[in-house]
Amino acid sequence: NQYTISNIIEGNNGSQEYEDKKYIFNTRKKIINKLKEEGFTYFKIAIIFNTTEYQIKKIIKEL
């Protein structure tokens, strides 16, 4: 994919991809928590993220 190719061109190693995914996942959790604090339901958060309510609950449980 484009992300992997750009990392190869830039000379980044495989651990960079892992760190990026970890950062993105943690950022999603923070956003979900913030939306929950503002009164959004899991259903509405799922619509915002264009995913299922189940996936949102799964992310929350991994906090």
Z-matrix of the N, CA and C atoms (Angstrom, degrees):
N
C 1 1.451
C 2 1.521 1 110.51
N 3 1.298 2 116.28 1 171.14
C 4 1.461 3 121.20 2 -174.57
C 5 1.528 4 111.78 3 -63.02
N 6 1.336 5 117.03 4 -37.70
C 7 1.464 6 120.84 5 -179.81
C 8 1.519 7 110.74 6 -61.16
N 9 1.334 8 116.99 7 -46.76
C 10 1.460 9 122.00 8 -178.41
C 11 1.519 10 110.62 9 -65.12
N 12 1.312 11 117.22 10 -43.22
C 13 1.461 12 121.19 11 -179.93
C 14 1.523 13 110.65 12 -62.86
N 15 1.322 14 117.53 13 -42.96
C 16 1.468 15 119.70 14 179.71
C 17 1.525 16 110.96 15 -65.56
N 18 1.334 17 117.91 16 -34.36
C 19 1.463 18 120.50 17 176.30
C 20 1.521 19 111.17 18 -65.97
N 21 1.321 20 117.35 19 -40.27
C 22 1.464 21 121.05 20 178.84
C 23 1.523 22 109.90 21 -63.81
N 24 1.322 23 116.67 22 -44.65
C 25 1.466 24 121.22 23 179.81
C 26 1.524 25 110.68 24 -62.34
N 27 1.335 26 116.72 25 -40.88
C 28 1.464 27 121.00 26 -179.28
C 29 1.520 28 112.43 27 -77.99
N 30 1.333 29 117.44 28 -10.38
C 31 1.454 30 120.85 29 178.24
C 32 1.514 31 114.24 30 83.92
N 33 1.315 32 117.83 31 16.02
C 34 1.468 33 120.64 32 177.80
C 35 1.521 34 109.98 33 -74.95
N 36 1.312 35 116.27 34 145.51
C 37 1.462 36 119.87 35 179.83
C 38 1.523 37 110.69 36 -88.14
N 39 1.332 38 116.42 37 177.97
C 40 1.457 39 121.85 38 -176.86
C 41 1.510 40 113.95 39 -64.28
N 42 1.319 41 117.49 40 -28.07
C 43 1.463 42 119.27 41 -178.90
C 44 1.528 43 111.54 42 -69.20
N 45 1.320 44 116.77 43 -23.27
C 46 1.465 45 119.78 44 178.41
C 47 1.521 46 110.54 45 -63.53
N 48 1.325 47 116.92 46 -40.93
C 49 1.462 48 120.73 47 179.06
C 50 1.526 49 110.12 48 -63.18
N 51 1.334 50 116.86 49 -41.31
C 52 1.467 51 121.05 50 178.09
C 53 1.523 52 110.30 51 -61.81
N 54 1.316 53 117.05 52 -45.95
C 55 1.468 54 121.12 53 -179.52
C 56 1.525 55 111.12 54 -63.73
N 57 1.326 56 116.94 55 -39.45
C 58 1.465 57 120.48 56 178.52
C 59 1.524 58 111.06 57 -63.96
N 60 1.334 59 116.98 58 -44.12
C 61 1.468 60 120.68 59 179.49
C 62 1.523 61 110.81 60 -63.75
N 63 1.332 62 116.22 61 -40.61
C 64 1.463 63 121.13 62 178.60
C 65 1.537 64 110.29 63 -62.86
N 66 1.319 65 116.86 64 -43.33
C 67 1.463 66 121.95 65 178.97
C 68 1.530 67 110.77 66 -62.77
N 69 1.328 68 116.27 67 -44.64
C 70 1.465 69 120.78 68 -179.87
C 71 1.520 70 110.56 69 -63.05
N 72 1.335 71 116.92 70 -43.68
C 73 1.458 72 120.93 71 -179.93
C 74 1.528 73 110.77 72 -62.37
N 75 1.325 74 116.88 73 -44.44
C 76 1.467 75 120.45 74 178.88
C 77 1.528 76 111.51 75 -64.38
N 78 1.316 77 117.02 76 -36.42
C 79 1.461 78 120.92 77 177.56
C 80 1.520 79 110.77 78 -65.43
N 81 1.332 80 117.01 79 -41.36
C 82 1.470 81 120.58 80 176.38
C 83 1.522 82 110.56 81 -59.01
N 84 1.330 83 116.61 82 -44.43
C 85 1.468 84 120.12 83 179.90
C 86 1.522 85 111.04 84 -60.20
N 87 1.330 86 116.55 85 -42.18
C 88 1.463 87 120.11 86 179.19
C 89 1.528 88 111.31 87 -62.84
N 90 1.321 89 116.11 88 -42.84
C 91 1.469 90 120.53 89 179.93
C 92 1.521 91 110.50 90 -64.55
N 93 1.331 92 116.65 91 -43.33
C 94 1.468 93 120.65 92 179.06
C 95 1.521 94 110.18 93 -61.25
N 96 1.322 95 117.05 94 -45.15
C 97 1.468 96 120.35 95 178.82
C 98 1.522 97 111.36 96 -61.22
N 99 1.321 98 116.82 97 -41.43
C 100 1.465 99 120.92 98 179.61
C 101 1.531 100 110.69 99 -63.69
N 102 1.332 101 116.56 100 -43.95
C 103 1.464 102 119.94 101 178.42
C 104 1.523 103 110.90 102 -64.56
N 105 1.324 104 116.96 103 -38.48
C 106 1.467 105 121.20 104 178.85
C 107 1.531 106 109.96 105 -63.99
N 108 1.334 107 116.61 106 -41.52
C 109 1.467 108 121.01 107 177.52
C 110 1.529 109 111.38 108 -62.03
N 111 1.323 110 116.40 109 -32.23
C 112 1.462 111 121.02 110 -179.80
C 113 1.523 112 112.45 111 -81.47
N 114 1.327 113 117.03 112 0.17
C 115 1.453 114 120.21 113 173.97
C 116 1.518 115 116.27 114 99.46
N 117 1.313 116 117.40 115 6.61
C 118 1.460 117 119.70 116 177.68
C 119 1.524 118 110.08 117 -72.63
N 120 1.319 119 116.52 118 144.77
C 121 1.467 120 121.01 119 175.12
C 122 1.523 121 108.41 120 -84.04
N 123 1.346 122 115.51 121 164.04
C 124 1.465 123 119.42 122 176.88
C 125 1.524 124 110.79 123 -59.66
N 126 1.323 125 116.26 124 -35.00
C 127 1.462 126 120.45 125 179.20
C 128 1.527 127 111.12 126 -62.19
N 129 1.337 128 116.56 127 -47.07
C 130 1.463 129 120.31 128 -179.19
C 131 1.529 130 111.16 129 -67.42
N 132 1.325 131 116.45 130 -37.34
C 133 1.468 132 119.99 131 177.06
C 134 1.526 133 109.83 132 -63.73
N 135 1.323 134 116.39 133 -39.81
C 136 1.470 135 120.62 134 178.23
C 137 1.524 136 110.76 135 -61.80
N 138 1.321 137 116.96 136 -38.50
C 139 1.466 138 120.25 137 177.80
C 140 1.529 139 110.07 138 -65.16
N 141 1.315 140 116.99 139 -42.69
C 142 1.464 141 121.15 140 178.89
C 143 1.527 142 110.77 141 -59.70
N 144 1.339 143 116.67 142 -42.70
C 145 1.464 144 121.66 143 -178.86
C 146 1.528 145 112.92 144 -84.53
N 147 1.328 146 116.80 145 -2.53
C 148 1.465 147 121.96 146 -178.30
C 149 1.533 148 110.95 147 55.48
N 150 1.325 149 115.17 148 49.66
C 151 1.459 150 121.85 149 179.29
C 152 1.520 151 108.23 150 -142.83
N 153 1.323 152 116.40 151 -168.79
C 154 1.458 153 120.17 152 -179.13
C 155 1.524 154 110.90 153 -94.71
N 156 1.309 155 114.30 154 158.53
C 157 1.461 156 120.37 155 175.82
C 158 1.530 157 109.77 156 -61.65
N 159 1.331 158 116.21 157 -36.58
C 160 1.470 159 121.54 158 178.12
C 161 1.534 160 110.82 159 -58.95
N 162 1.337 161 117.60 160 -44.09
C 163 1.462 162 120.73 161 -179.60
C 164 1.529 163 111.42 162 -64.52
N 165 1.313 164 117.12 163 -37.82
C 166 1.468 165 120.74 164 178.18
C 167 1.524 166 109.90 165 -64.18
N 168 1.328 167 116.77 166 -45.77
C 169 1.466 168 120.56 167 178.95
C 170 1.523 169 110.85 168 -63.69
N 171 1.310 170 116.92 169 -35.50
C 172 1.465 171 121.54 170 178.50
C 173 1.534 172 110.39 171 -64.54
N 174 1.332 173 116.76 172 -42.24
C 175 1.464 174 120.93 173 177.91
C 176 1.524 175 110.06 174 -63.76
N 177 1.330 176 117.39 175 -42.94
C 178 1.463 177 121.83 176 -179.33
C 179 1.530 178 110.72 177 -61.60
N 180 1.319 179 117.80 178 -41.68
C 181 1.466 180 121.22 179 -178.88
C 182 1.516 181 112.18 180 -64.57
N 183 1.318 182 117.86 181 -22.50
C 184 1.457 183 121.73 182 -179.36
C 185 1.518 184 112.13 183 -86.71
N 186 1.316 185 117.58 184 7.42
C 187 1.466 186 121.34 185 179.49
C 188 1.495 187 112.18 186 -66.98
